[in-house]
């Protein structure tokens, strides 16, 4: 799994991607974390481009449109 990368967002805190398992782990600012299954590398790369929040980019909007609909599980002990 890659290191967690910070996200400029009011809701999302950071994300890490496991290319081998094709899973995305997202940490939220409210203290919860979720692992999303079947995240293709291309989707991860597009999501990463939204992390800086510059020039109208929004990681939150991208998340709600492209990632939230995917199967996921909540991670209890992520800290």
C-alpha angles and dihedrals in degrees: 000000000000121000117272111269120209118244126209099227141119091233110021121070107180145333139211129190130210105204094188094052094031091227129141121206116202126191117203127208091240089067099259126119132195135192115217120205131218097021107163119221092245092056090049092051091050090048091051090056088063096054098092095056091217127141094015096309116146124193089189095056091045090049094051093047102040112016110029092067090060123097112272145169129211116244113219103192107035101136 
